[in-house]
Amino acid sequence: MGRIAKRTNAGNVTSEARERYGDSQGKFPIFDQKSAMSAIKLRGHSDNPNGVLERASRWANANDNSAVKAMIERARE
């Protein structure tokens, strides 16, 4: 599989990125810091908010992103 575009020129997430990086329903894609922070902010709209935090946490740990880690920590308080 070739490289997919993750964002449109306008900055929106592409449908291919939603399928690949989203949850089982293609929602809350997490592939960079901006998408991780957006998913954390919007987790209340999910059927499984803790699942969104878990996916964001896995991404933050894999990419050693302290800003996302801190946001997750605040969200869990």
URKA-V813518 format. One record per helix or strand. SS is the DSSP state (A for helix, B for strand). FROM is the first residue (numbers start at 1). TO is the last residue. Records with the same first field share a line. If there is no record, write none. Layout:
BEGIN
SS=FROM-TO ; FROM-TO
END
This chain:
BEGIN
B=7-7 ; 13-13
A=15-21 ; 33-41 ; 43-45 ; 49-63 ; 66-76
END
